[in-house]
């Protein structure tokens, strides 16, 4: 029966899949077909049972009722056949995707060029995806699509994008057999995948890593690190800025992607958050395995933020406003687990200051609870307790750390809301709604709350630093 990548026999793979999840042997594109077929089979079974129990219950052939029933059954069969042939008559395109048409001919040419180098057919359709991820899929027999996250399209250079495309196309090629695809799905989606799935997945990822060297092994390794860093920064930005804005607006910020691009390019979000990103990368076995497959040393490659490859990104200005707004709404609904409909729209620059204050006050309450302090404990007292070492037993990722926060140690995460509240009570104002860590004092001096928290966490005295905050230089 042949062997799969990694040397596993096809017979053994089929046995594992049939035992663990037999439905994974069916292609993903059959899901709408299964839905229609299930209804059709149930209707036919009911009709047959009815004729056996009550022979005269069904209308006679040729009657209007009989013609209507036959027409419905015929329509169901036609829908099944069209769906099986790849026509989107049942499956509607996901709202998280925007098809990149002829106006993006350079992107299509890049994908076709990489596909030719790999010896595979280029995907028929290319989509911008709302998620910070990339994936090549087979939505129907004989049809391939490539979904690339909008954050990658706007920040990765042409050389980096070539590596990303090559990896996804090579991975799709390796999963062309149903057994290999099912084993990879078991490995990716099961909490405790079988060892056989680990073997197949490792071989597939090794082949994809080799293919990703289309722009050089070093570029491929740095691209992998860059995509992980961009993903973490975008999800953190969604949680820190997008979520409070969505709840306050009962809607979604139209400028979610544009604001994140500003944070990455002008506010150096990826570089500032690199210490925590490096720690997360060290705890991701898959990423480390892929880096090793590219011939790189993970410790050396992640020592400092990866440099940006020369050359402009594929979509430096993003997509048209209405398109990005639709993708932003879909992404936020996914992030909020569809708890909000988000019927309205607004801008991050139009969110009231009280919304950001409330978010940080909520974090401050979390610090008070962790320290066992009463709810009304002054923010300055919380900062003094944290500076005294009360957070020594906390680990990164615990409250009050934000999801995927960019701060190096938990003490900084605990100090930020306390310092922020202290300065806001003293009359400090926000310098920029997209740079909430910077507050402006009464004399116009700017204070970077994060830098101040890092200084206190490093042993600086609270009493000496906080009164000087109004005279601190511009550290933004």
DRENDO-1510 file (C-alpha; in Angstrom, 1 decimal, always signed):
<recs>
REC; n; res; u; v; w
REC; 1; UNK; +0.0; +0.0; +0.0 .
REC; 2; UNK; +3.0; +2.3; +0.0 .
REC; 3; UNK; +4.6; +4.4; +2.7 .
REC; 4; UNK; +3.9; +7.9; +4.0 .
REC; 5; UNK; +6.5; +10.6; +4.8 .
REC; 6; UNK; +8.6; +9.4; +7.7 .
REC; 7; UNK; +8.5; +5.7; +6.6 .
REC; 8; UNK; +5.1; +4.9; +8.2 .
REC; 9; UNK; +3.1; +2.3; +6.1 .
REC; 10; UNK; -0.2; +3.5; +4.7 .
REC; 11; UNK; -1.9; +0.4; +6.2 .
REC; 12; UNK; -0.7; +1.4; +9.7 .
REC; 13; UNK; -1.7; +5.0; +9.2 .
REC; 14; UNK; -5.2; +4.0; +8.1 .
REC; 15; UNK; -5.6; +1.7; +11.1 .
REC; 16; UNK; -4.6; +4.6; +13.5 .
REC; 17; UNK; -7.0; +7.1; +11.9 .
REC; 18; UNK; -9.9; +4.6; +11.8 .
REC; 19; UNK; -9.3; +3.9; +15.5 .
REC; 20; UNK; -8.9; +7.6; +16.6 .
REC; 21; UNK; -11.0; +9.7; +14.2 .
REC; 22; UNK; -12.3; +8.0; +11.0 .
REC; 23; UNK; -14.1; +11.1; +9.8 .
REC; 24; UNK; -10.7; +12.7; +9.2 .
REC; 25; UNK; -10.3; +10.4; +6.2 .
REC; 26; UNK; -12.9; +12.5; +4.4 .
REC; 27; UNK; -11.6; +15.7; +2.7 .
REC; 28; UNK; -12.6; +19.0; +4.3 .
REC; 29; UNK; -14.5; +20.0; +1.2 .
REC; 30; UNK; -17.0; +17.1; +1.7 .
REC; 31; UNK; -18.5; +18.8; +4.8 .
REC; 32; UNK; -21.3; +20.6; +2.9 .
REC; 33; UNK; -21.8; +17.5; +0.7 .
REC; 34; UNK; -22.2; +15.5; +3.9 .
REC; 35; UNK; -24.8; +17.9; +5.2 .
REC; 36; UNK; -26.9; +17.7; +2.0 .
REC; 37; UNK; -26.4; +14.0; +1.6 .
REC; 38; UNK; -27.4; +13.3; +5.2 .
REC; 39; UNK; -30.7; +15.2; +4.7 .
REC; 40; UNK; -31.3; +13.4; +1.3 .
REC; 41; UNK; -30.6; +10.0; +2.8 .
REC; 42; UNK; -32.8; +10.6; +5.8 .
REC; 43; UNK; -35.7; +11.7; +3.5 .
REC; 44; UNK; -35.3; +8.6; +1.2 .
REC; 45; UNK; -35.2; +6.3; +4.3 .
REC; 46; UNK; -38.3; +7.9; +5.6 .
REC; 47; UNK; -40.1; +7.5; +2.3 .
REC; 48; UNK; -39.1; +3.8; +2.0 .
REC; 49; UNK; -40.2; +3.1; +5.6 .
REC; 50; UNK; -43.5; +4.8; +4.9 .
REC; 51; UNK; -44.1; +2.7; +1.8 .
REC; 52; UNK; -43.4; -0.5; +3.7 .
REC; 53; UNK; -45.7; +0.4; +6.6 .
REC; 54; UNK; -48.5; +2.1; +4.6 .
REC; 55; UNK; -48.2; +1.1; +0.9 .
REC; 56; UNK; -50.9; +3.7; -0.1 .
REC; 57; UNK; -49.5; +6.6; +1.9 .
REC; 58; UNK; -47.3; +8.1; -0.8 .
REC; 59; UNK; -48.9; +10.0; -3.7 .
REC; 60; UNK; -49.3; +8.1; -7.0 .
REC; 61; UNK; -46.7; +8.7; -9.7 .
REC; 62; UNK; -47.5; +11.7; -11.9 .
REC; 63; UNK; -49.5; +13.5; -9.3 .
REC; 64; UNK; -48.5; +17.1; -8.3 .
REC; 65; UNK; -47.2; +16.0; -4.9 .
REC; 66; UNK; -45.2; +13.2; -6.4 .
REC; 67; UNK; -43.6; +15.6; -9.0 .
REC; 68; UNK; -42.8; +18.1; -6.2 .
REC; 69; UNK; -41.0; +15.4; -4.1 .
REC; 70; UNK; -39.1; +14.1; -7.2 .
REC; 71; UNK; -38.0; +17.7; -8.0 .
REC; 72; UNK; -36.7; +18.2; -4.4 .
REC; 73; UNK; -34.8; +14.9; -4.5 .
REC; 74; UNK; -33.3; +15.9; -7.9 .
REC; 75; UNK; -32.3; +19.3; -6.6 .
REC; 76; UNK; -30.5; +17.7; -3.7 .
REC; 77; UNK; -28.6; +15.3; -5.9 .
REC; 78; UNK; -27.6; +18.2; -8.2 .
REC; 79; UNK; -26.3; +20.2; -5.3 .
REC; 80; UNK; -24.3; +17.2; -4.1 .
REC; 81; UNK; -22.8; +16.7; -7.6 .
REC; 82; UNK; -21.9; +20.4; -8.0 .
REC; 83; UNK; -20.3; +20.6; -4.6 .
REC; 84; UNK; -18.3; +17.5; -5.3 .
REC; 85; UNK; -17.0; +19.1; -8.5 .
REC; 86; UNK; -15.9; +22.2; -6.7 .
REC; 87; UNK; -18.7; +24.7; -7.4 .
REC; 88; UNK; -19.5; +26.9; -4.4 .
REC; 89; UNK; -23.2; +26.3; -4.4 .
REC; 90; UNK; -23.3; +25.1; -0.8 .
REC; 91; UNK; -20.1; +26.3; +0.8 .
REC; 92; UNK; -20.0; +30.1; +1.1 .
REC; 93; UNK; -16.6; +31.8; +1.3 .
REC; 94; UNK; -15.6; +32.6; +4.9 .
REC; 95; UNK; -16.1; +36.3; +5.9 .
REC; 96; UNK; -12.5; +36.4; +7.1 .
REC; 97; UNK; -11.1; +36.2; +3.6 .
REC; 98; UNK; -10.7; +38.8; +0.8 .
REC; 99; UNK; -9.9; +37.5; -2.7 .
REC; 100; UNK; -6.8; +39.2; -4.2 .
REC; 101; UNK; -7.7; +39.7; -7.8 .
REC; 102; UNK; -5.8; +40.9; -11.0 .
REC; 103; UNK; -5.0; +44.2; -9.3 .
REC; 104; UNK; -2.5; +42.3; -7.2 .
REC; 105; UNK; -0.7; +40.7; -10.2 .
REC; 106; UNK; +2.7; +41.0; -8.5 .
REC; 107; UNK; +1.5; +38.8; -5.7 .
REC; 108; UNK; +0.1; +36.2; -8.1 .
REC; 109; UNK; +3.3; +36.3; -10.0 .
REC; 110; UNK; +5.3; +35.7; -6.8 .
REC; 111; UNK; +3.2; +32.7; -5.8 .
REC; 112; UNK; +3.4; +31.2; -9.4 .
REC; 113; UNK; +7.2; +31.7; -9.4 .
REC; 114; UNK; +7.6; +29.8; -6.1 .
REC; 115; UNK; +5.2; +27.0; -7.2 .
REC; 116; UNK; +7.2; +26.6; -10.4 .
REC; 117; UNK; +10.4; +26.3; -8.4 .
REC; 118; UNK; +8.8; +23.6; -6.2 .
REC; 119; UNK; +7.3; +21.8; -9.2 .
REC; 120; UNK; +3.7; +22.1; -8.0 .
REC; 121; UNK; +0.7; +23.7; -9.6 .
REC; 122; UNK; +0.0; +27.3; -8.3 .
REC; 123; UNK; -3.2; +27.8; -6.3 .
REC; 124; UNK; -6.2; +28.9; -8.3 .
REC; 125; UNK; -7.1; +31.6; -5.8 .
REC; 126; UNK; -5.1; +33.9; -3.4 .
REC; 127; UNK; -6.8; +35.4; -0.4 .
REC; 128; UNK; -5.9; +37.9; +2.3 .
REC; 129; UNK; -6.8; +36.4; +5.6 .
REC; 130; UNK; -8.0; +38.3; +8.7 .
REC; 131; UNK; -5.9; +36.1; +11.0 .
REC; 132; UNK; -2.1; +36.5; +11.5 .
REC; 133; UNK; -1.4; +33.1; +9.9 .
REC; 134; UNK; -1.0; +31.4; +6.5 .
REC; 135; UNK; -2.4; +28.2; +5.1 .
REC; 136; UNK; -2.7; +26.4; +1.8 .
REC; 137; UNK; -6.0; +24.4; +1.5 .
REC; 138; UNK; -8.0; +22.2; -0.9 .
REC; 139; UNK; -11.6; +23.5; -0.7 .
REC; 140; UNK; -12.7; +21.3; -3.5 .
REC; 141; UNK; -11.3; +18.5; -5.7 .
REC; 142; UNK; -8.6; +19.7; -8.0 .
REC; 143; UNK; -8.6; +23.2; -6.6 .
REC; 144; UNK; -6.0; +24.8; -4.3 .
REC; 145; UNK; -6.2; +28.1; -2.4 .
REC; 146; UNK; -3.6; +30.0; -0.5 .
REC; 147; UNK; -4.7; +32.1; +2.5 .
REC; 148; UNK; -2.1; +34.6; +3.8 .
REC; 149; UNK; -2.8; +36.8; +6.9 .
REC; 150; UNK; -3.1; +40.5; +6.2 .
REC; 151; UNK; -0.5; +41.2; +8.9 .
REC; 152; UNK; +2.1; +39.2; +6.9 .
REC; 153; UNK; +1.2; +40.7; +3.6 .
REC; 154; UNK; +1.8; +44.2; +4.9 .
REC; 155; UNK; +5.0; +43.6; +6.9 .
REC; 156; UNK; +6.9; +40.8; +5.2 .
REC; 157; UNK; +9.3; +41.6; +2.4 .
REC; 158; UNK; +9.2; +39.8; -1.0 .
REC; 159; UNK; +12.0; +37.4; +0.0 .
REC; 160; UNK; +10.3; +36.6; +3.3 .
REC; 161; UNK; +7.0; +36.1; +1.6 .
REC; 162; UNK; +8.6; +33.6; -0.9 .
REC; 163; UNK; +9.8; +31.5; +2.1 .
REC; 164; UNK; +6.3; +31.6; +3.6 .
REC; 165; UNK; +4.6; +30.6; +0.4 .
REC; 166; UNK; +7.0; +27.8; -0.3 .
REC; 167; UNK; +6.5; +26.3; +3.1 .
REC; 168; UNK; +2.7; +26.3; +2.8 .
REC; 169; UNK; +2.7; +24.9; -0.8 .
REC; 170; UNK; +5.2; +22.2; +0.1 .
REC; 171; UNK; +3.2; +21.2; +3.2 .
REC; 172; UNK; +0.0; +21.0; +1.1 .
REC; 173; UNK; +1.9; +18.8; -1.4 .
REC; 174; UNK; +3.1; +16.5; +1.3 .
REC; 175; UNK; -0.5; +16.1; +2.5 .
REC; 176; UNK; -1.9; +15.2; -0.9 .
REC; 177; UNK; -2.8; +11.6; +0.2 .
REC; 178; UNK; -5.8; +11.2; +2.5 .
REC; 179; UNK; -3.8; +9.1; +4.9 .
REC; 180; UNK; -1.0; +11.7; +5.2 .
REC; 181; UNK; -3.5; +14.5; +5.5 .
REC; 182; UNK; -5.5; +12.7; +8.2 .
REC; 183; UNK; -2.3; +11.9; +10.2 .
REC; 184; UNK; -1.2; +15.5; +10.1 .
REC; 185; UNK; -4.6; +16.7; +11.2 .
REC; 186; UNK; -4.4; +14.2; +14.1 .
REC; 187; UNK; -1.1; +15.6; +15.1 .
REC; 188; UNK; -2.1; +19.3; +14.8 .
REC; 189; UNK; -5.6; +19.1; +16.4 .
REC; 190; UNK; -5.5; +16.3; +18.9 .
REC; 191; UNK; -4.3; +17.2; +22.5 .
REC; 192; UNK; -2.4; +13.9; +22.7 .
REC; 193; UNK; -1.6; +12.7; +19.1 .
REC; 194; UNK; -0.4; +9.2; +18.6 .
REC; 195; UNK; +3.3; +8.6; +18.0 .
REC; 196; UNK; +2.6; +7.6; +14.4 .
REC; 197; UNK; +1.2; +11.1; +13.7 .
REC; 198; UNK; +4.3; +12.6; +15.3 .
REC; 199; UNK; +6.5; +10.7; +12.9 .
REC; 200; UNK; +4.5; +11.7; +9.8 .
REC; 201; UNK; +4.2; +15.4; +10.9 .
REC; 202; UNK; +7.9; +15.7; +11.6 .
REC; 203; UNK; +8.7; +14.4; +8.1 .
REC; 204; UNK; +6.2; +16.7; +6.4 .
REC; 205; UNK; +7.5; +19.7; +8.3 .
REC; 206; UNK; +11.1; +18.7; +7.4 .
REC; 207; UNK; +10.2; +18.6; +3.7 .
REC; 208; UNK; +8.4; +22.0; +4.0 .
REC; 209; UNK; +11.4; +23.5; +5.7 .
REC; 210; UNK; +13.6; +22.3; +2.9 .
REC; 211; UNK; +11.3; +23.9; +0.4 .
REC; 212; UNK; +11.2; +27.2; +2.3 .
REC; 213; UNK; +14.9; +27.8; +1.4 .
REC; 214; UNK; +13.9; +29.3; -1.9 .
REC; 215; UNK; +15.4; +32.6; -0.6 .
REC; 216; UNK; +18.2; +31.0; +1.4 .
REC; 217; UNK; +18.3; +29.0; +4.6 .
REC; 218; UNK; +19.1; +32.1; +6.8 .
REC; 219; UNK; +16.2; +34.1; +5.3 .
REC; 220; UNK; +13.9; +31.2; +5.8 .
REC; 221; UNK; +14.8; +30.8; +9.5 .
REC; 222; UNK; +14.5; +34.6; +10.1 .
REC; 223; UNK; +11.1; +34.6; +8.3 .
REC; 224; UNK; +9.8; +31.9; +10.6 .
REC; 225; UNK; +10.9; +33.9; +13.6 .
REC; 226; UNK; +9.5; +37.2; +12.2 .
REC; 227; UNK; +6.1; +35.6; +11.4 .
REC; 228; UNK; +5.9; +34.3; +15.0 .
REC; 229; UNK; +6.8; +37.7; +16.4 .
REC; 230; UNK; +4.3; +39.5; +14.1 .
REC; 231; UNK; +1.6; +37.1; +15.1 .
REC; 232; UNK; +2.2; +37.6; +18.9 .
REC; 233; UNK; +2.3; +41.4; +18.5 .
REC; 234; UNK; -1.0; +41.5; +16.5 .
REC; 235; UNK; -2.8; +39.3; +19.0 .
REC; 236; UNK; -1.5; +41.4; +21.9 .
REC; 237; UNK; -2.6; +44.6; +20.1 .
REC; 238; UNK; -6.0; +43.0; +19.5 .
REC; 239; UNK; -6.4; +42.2; +23.2 .
REC; 240; UNK; -4.9; +45.5; +24.5 .
REC; 241; UNK; -6.5; +48.0; +22.1 .
REC; 242; UNK; -9.1; +46.2; +20.0 .
REC; 243; UNK; -11.0; +44.5; +22.8 .
REC; 244; UNK; -11.6; +47.5; +25.1 .
REC; 245; UNK; -12.6; +49.6; +22.0 .
REC; 246; UNK; -15.0; +46.9; +20.8 .
REC; 247; UNK; -16.7; +46.7; +24.1 .
REC; 248; UNK; -16.9; +50.5; +24.5 .
REC; 249; UNK; -18.1; +51.2; +20.9 .
REC; 250; UNK; -20.4; +48.1; +20.9 .
REC; 251; UNK; -18.7; +47.8; +17.5 .
REC; 252; UNK; -15.3; +47.4; +16.0 .
REC; 253; UNK; -12.5; +49.9; +15.2 .
REC; 254; UNK; -12.2; +50.4; +11.5 .
REC; 255; UNK; -8.5; +51.2; +11.8 .
REC; 256; UNK; -7.5; +48.1; +13.7 .
REC; 257; UNK; -4.9; +46.9; +11.0 .
REC; 258; UNK; -3.7; +50.4; +10.2 .
REC; 259; UNK; -3.2; +51.2; +13.9 .
REC; 260; UNK; -1.3; +48.0; +14.4 .
REC; 261; UNK; +1.0; +48.8; +11.4 .
REC; 262; UNK; +1.8; +52.1; +13.0 .
REC; 263; UNK; +2.7; +50.4; +16.3 .
REC; 264; UNK; +5.0; +48.0; +14.5 .
REC; 265; UNK; +6.7; +50.5; +12.2 .
REC; 266; UNK; +6.7; +53.7; +14.3 .
REC; 267; UNK; +6.4; +52.4; +17.9 .
REC; 268; UNK; +8.7; +49.4; +17.4 .
REC; 269; UNK; +6.2; +47.0; +19.0 .
REC; 270; UNK; +8.0; +43.8; +17.9 .
REC; 271; UNK; +11.4; +45.1; +19.1 .
REC; 272; UNK; +10.1; +46.3; +22.4 .
REC; 273; UNK; +8.4; +43.0; +23.1 .
REC; 274; UNK; +11.3; +40.8; +22.0 .
REC; 275; UNK; +12.3; +39.5; +25.4 .
REC; 276; UNK; +8.9; +37.9; +26.0 .
REC; 277; UNK; +8.7; +36.7; +22.4 .
REC; 278; UNK; +12.1; +35.0; +22.7 .
REC; 279; UNK; +10.9; +33.2; +25.9 .
REC; 280; UNK; +7.7; +32.0; +24.1 .
REC; 281; UNK; +9.7; +30.7; +21.1 .
REC; 282; UNK; +11.9; +28.7; +23.5 .
REC; 283; UNK; +8.8; +27.0; +24.7 .
REC; 284; UNK; +7.4; +26.0; +21.3 .
REC; 285; UNK; +8.9; +22.6; +20.3 .
REC; 286; UNK; +7.4; +22.9; +16.8 .
REC; 287; UNK; +9.1; +26.2; +16.0 .
REC; 288; UNK; +12.4; +25.0; +17.4 .
REC; 289; UNK; +12.1; +21.8; +15.3 .
REC; 290; UNK; +11.5; +23.9; +12.2 .
REC; 291; UNK; +14.5; +26.1; +12.9 .
REC; 292; UNK; +16.7; +23.1; +13.3 .
REC; 293; UNK; +15.4; +21.6; +10.1 .
REC; 294; UNK; +16.5; +24.9; +8.4 .
REC; 295; UNK; +20.0; +24.3; +9.7 .
REC; 296; UNK; +19.9; +27.2; +12.2 .
REC; 297; UNK; +20.8; +27.4; +15.9 .
REC; 298; UNK; +17.6; +28.5; +17.7 .
REC; 299; UNK; +19.5; +30.1; +20.6 .
REC; 300; UNK; +21.6; +32.2; +18.3 .
REC; 301; UNK; +18.8; +33.1; +15.9 .
REC; 302; UNK; +16.5; +34.3; +18.7 .
REC; 303; UNK; +19.2; +36.2; +20.7 .
REC; 304; UNK; +17.9; +39.5; +19.2 .
REC; 305; UNK; +14.9; +40.7; +17.1 .
REC; 306; UNK; +15.3; +39.5; +13.5 .
REC; 307; UNK; +16.3; +42.2; +11.1 .
REC; 308; UNK; +13.8; +43.3; +8.5 .
REC; 309; UNK; +14.7; +42.0; +5.0 .
REC; 310; UNK; +15.5; +44.8; +2.5 .
REC; 311; UNK; +12.8; +45.8; +0.2 .
REC; 312; UNK; +9.2; +46.9; +0.7 .
REC; 313; UNK; +6.4; +44.6; +1.8 .
REC; 314; UNK; +3.9; +43.2; -0.6 .
REC; 315; UNK; +1.1; +45.5; +0.5 .
REC; 316; UNK; +2.8; +48.4; +2.4 .
REC; 317; UNK; -0.4; +50.4; +2.5 .
REC; 318; UNK; -2.8; +47.5; +3.3 .
REC; 319; UNK; -6.1; +46.9; +1.6 .
REC; 320; UNK; -8.9; +49.4; +0.8 .
REC; 321; UNK; -10.6; +50.8; +3.9 .
REC; 322; UNK; -13.9; +48.9; +3.6 .
REC; 323; UNK; -12.1; +45.6; +3.1 .
REC; 324; UNK; -9.9; +46.1; +6.1 .
REC; 325; UNK; -13.0; +47.1; +8.1 .
REC; 326; UNK; -14.7; +43.8; +7.2 .
REC; 327; UNK; -11.7; +41.8; +8.1 .
REC; 328; UNK; -11.3; +43.7; +11.4 .
REC; 329; UNK; -14.9; +43.0; +12.4 .
REC; 330; UNK; -14.5; +39.3; +11.6 .
REC; 331; UNK; -11.2; +39.1; +13.5 .
REC; 332; UNK; -12.6; +40.8; +16.6 .
REC; 333; UNK; -15.7; +38.6; +16.6 .
REC; 334; UNK; -13.5; +35.6; +16.5 .
REC; 335; UNK; -11.3; +37.0; +19.2 .
REC; 336; UNK; -14.3; +37.7; +21.4 .
REC; 337; UNK; -15.7; +34.2; +20.7 .
REC; 338; UNK; -18.8; +35.8; +19.1 .
REC; 339; UNK; -20.0; +37.2; +22.4 .
REC; 340; UNK; -20.7; +40.6; +20.7 .
REC; 341; UNK; -22.4; +41.3; +17.4 .
REC; 342; UNK; -20.3; +44.5; +16.9 .
REC; 343; UNK; -23.0; +46.3; +14.9 .
REC; 344; UNK; -21.3; +49.7; +15.0 .
REC; 345; UNK; -18.0; +51.0; +13.8 .
REC; 346; UNK; -15.6; +53.6; +15.1 .
REC; 347; UNK; -11.9; +54.5; +15.3 .
REC; 348; UNK; -9.3; +53.8; +18.0 .
REC; 349; UNK; -8.6; +57.6; +18.0 .
REC; 350; UNK; -12.2; +58.2; +19.0 .
REC; 351; UNK; -12.3; +55.9; +22.0 .
REC; 352; UNK; -12.8; +58.0; +25.2 .
REC; 353; UNK; -9.9; +58.1; +27.7 .
REC; 354; UNK; -12.2; +56.6; +30.4 .
REC; 355; UNK; -12.2; +53.3; +28.4 .
REC; 356; UNK; -8.4; +52.9; +28.6 .
REC; 357; UNK; -8.5; +54.0; +32.3 .
REC; 358; UNK; -11.2; +51.3; +33.0 .
REC; 359; UNK; -9.1; +48.6; +31.4 .
REC; 360; UNK; -6.0; +49.5; +33.5 .
REC; 361; UNK; -8.2; +49.8; +36.6 .
REC; 362; UNK; -9.4; +46.3; +36.0 .
REC; 363; UNK; -5.8; +45.1; +35.8 .
REC; 364; UNK; -5.0; +47.0; +39.0 .
REC; 365; UNK; -7.8; +45.2; +40.8 .
REC; 366; UNK; -6.3; +41.9; +39.7 .
REC; 367; UNK; -2.9; +42.9; +41.2 .
REC; 368; UNK; -4.6; +43.8; +44.4 .
REC; 369; UNK; -6.3; +40.5; +44.6 .
REC; 370; UNK; -3.1; +38.6; +43.9 .
REC; 371; UNK; -1.4; +40.6; +46.7 .
REC; 372; UNK; -4.3; +40.0; +49.1 .
REC; 373; UNK; -4.9; +43.8; +49.4 .
REC; 374; UNK; -8.3; +45.4; +50.0 .
REC; 375; UNK; -10.1; +46.7; +46.9 .
REC; 376; UNK; -9.6; +50.3; +47.9 .
REC; 377; UNK; -5.8; +50.1; +48.4 .
REC; 378; UNK; -4.2; +53.2; +46.9 .
REC; 379; UNK; -2.3; +52.6; +43.6 .
REC; 380; UNK; +0.9; +53.9; +45.1 .
REC; 381; UNK; +0.7; +51.4; +47.9 .
REC; 382; UNK; +0.3; +48.6; +45.4 .
REC; 383; UNK; +3.4; +49.9; +43.5 .
REC; 384; UNK; +5.4; +49.9; +46.8 .
REC; 385; UNK; +4.3; +46.4; +47.6 .
REC; 386; UNK; +5.4; +45.1; +44.1 .
REC; 387; UNK; +8.7; +46.9; +44.4 .
REC; 388; UNK; +9.3; +45.3; +47.8 .
REC; 389; UNK; +9.4; +41.9; +46.0 .
REC; 390; UNK; +5.9; +40.6; +46.5 .
REC; 391; UNK; +5.8; +39.3; +42.9 .
REC; 392; UNK; +9.0; +37.2; +43.3 .
REC; 393; UNK; +7.0; +34.0; +43.0 .
REC; 394; UNK; +5.0; +34.9; +39.9 .
REC; 395; UNK; +5.9; +33.5; +36.5 .
REC; 396; UNK; +5.5; +35.1; +33.1 .
REC; 397; UNK; +2.0; +34.5; +31.8 .
REC; 398; UNK; +0.3; +34.7; +35.1 .
REC; 399; UNK; -2.1; +37.5; +36.1 .
REC; 400; UNK; -1.7; +40.4; +35.9 .
REC; 401; UNK; +0.3; +39.9; +32.7 .
REC; 402; UNK; -1.7; +40.6; +29.6 .
REC; 403; UNK; -2.1; +37.9; +27.0 .
REC; 404; UNK; +1.1; +37.8; +25.0 .
REC; 405; UNK; +2.3; +41.0; +26.7 .
REC; 406; UNK; +5.6; +42.5; +25.6 .
REC; 407; UNK; +7.0; +43.1; +29.0 .
REC; 408; UNK; +10.1; +41.2; +30.2 .
REC; 409; UNK; +9.1; +40.2; +33.8 .
REC; 410; UNK; +5.8; +39.9; +35.7 .
REC; 411; UNK; +6.8; +42.7; +38.1 .
REC; 412; UNK; +6.6; +45.2; +35.2 .
REC; 413; UNK; +3.1; +44.0; +34.3 .
REC; 414; UNK; +2.0; +44.5; +37.9 .
REC; 415; UNK; +3.6; +47.9; +38.2 .
REC; 416; UNK; +2.2; +49.4; +35.0 .
REC; 417; UNK; -1.5; +49.8; +36.2 .
REC; 418; UNK; -0.4; +51.0; +39.6 .
REC; 419; UNK; +1.9; +53.7; +38.2 .
REC; 420; UNK; -0.6; +54.6; +35.5 .
REC; 421; UNK; -3.4; +55.1; +38.0 .
REC; 422; UNK; -1.1; +57.2; +40.3 .
REC; 423; UNK; -0.1; +59.5; +37.4 .
REC; 424; UNK; -3.6; +59.8; +36.0 .
REC; 425; UNK; -4.8; +60.9; +39.5 .
REC; 426; UNK; -2.1; +63.5; +39.5 .
REC; 427; UNK; -3.5; +65.0; +36.3 .
REC; 428; UNK; -1.4; +63.4; +33.6 .
REC; 429; UNK; -3.0; +63.0; +30.2 .
REC; 430; UNK; -2.5; +60.6; +27.3 .
REC; 431; UNK; +0.0; +61.7; +24.7 .
REC; 432; UNK; -1.4; +59.5; +21.9 .
REC; 433; UNK; -4.3; +56.9; +22.0 .
REC; 434; UNK; -2.0; +54.4; +20.2 .
REC; 435; UNK; +0.8; +55.0; +22.7 .
REC; 436; UNK; -1.0; +54.6; +26.0 .
REC; 437; UNK; +2.2; +54.0; +28.0 .
REC; 438; UNK; +3.2; +57.6; +27.5 .
REC; 439; UNK; +1.6; +60.2; +29.7 .
REC; 440; UNK; +2.0; +64.0; +29.6 .
REC; 441; UNK; +2.4; +66.0; +32.8 .
REC; 442; UNK; +1.2; +69.4; +33.7 .
REC; 443; UNK; +4.4; +71.0; +32.5 .
REC; 444; UNK; +4.4; +69.2; +29.1 .
REC; 445; UNK; +7.0; +66.6; +30.1 .
REC; 446; UNK; +6.4; +63.1; +28.9 .
REC; 447; UNK; +6.7; +60.0; +31.1 .
REC; 448; UNK; +7.0; +56.5; +29.7 .
REC; 449; UNK; +5.1; +54.3; +32.2 .
REC; 450; UNK; +6.8; +51.1; +31.0 .
REC; 451; UNK; +10.3; +52.6; +31.4 .
REC; 452; UNK; +9.4; +53.8; +34.8 .
REC; 453; UNK; +8.0; +50.3; +35.8 .
REC; 454; UNK; +11.2; +48.7; +34.5 .
REC; 455; UNK; +13.3; +51.1; +36.6 .
REC; 456; UNK; +11.3; +50.3; +39.7 .
REC; 457; UNK; +11.3; +46.6; +39.0 .
REC; 458; UNK; +15.1; +46.8; +38.7 .
REC; 459; UNK; +15.4; +48.1; +42.2 .
REC; 460; UNK; +14.7; +51.8; +41.8 .
REC; 461; UNK; +13.0; +53.4; +44.8 .
REC; 462; UNK; +9.3; +54.2; +44.3 .
REC; 463; UNK; +9.4; +57.3; +46.5 .
REC; 464; UNK; +12.2; +58.8; +44.5 .
REC; 465; UNK; +10.9; +58.0; +41.0 .
REC; 466; UNK; +7.2; +58.7; +41.2 .
REC; 467; UNK; +7.5; +62.3; +42.4 .
REC; 468; UNK; +10.1; +63.0; +39.6 .
REC; 469; UNK; +7.7; +61.6; +37.0 .
REC; 470; UNK; +6.4; +65.1; +36.1 .
REC; 471; UNK; +9.9; +66.2; +35.3 .
REC; 472; UNK; +11.0; +63.1; +33.4 .
REC; 473; UNK; +12.4; +63.6; +29.9 .
REC; 474; UNK; +10.6; +62.6; +26.7 .
REC; 475; UNK; +11.4; +58.8; +26.5 .
REC; 476; UNK; +8.8; +58.0; +23.9 .
</recs>
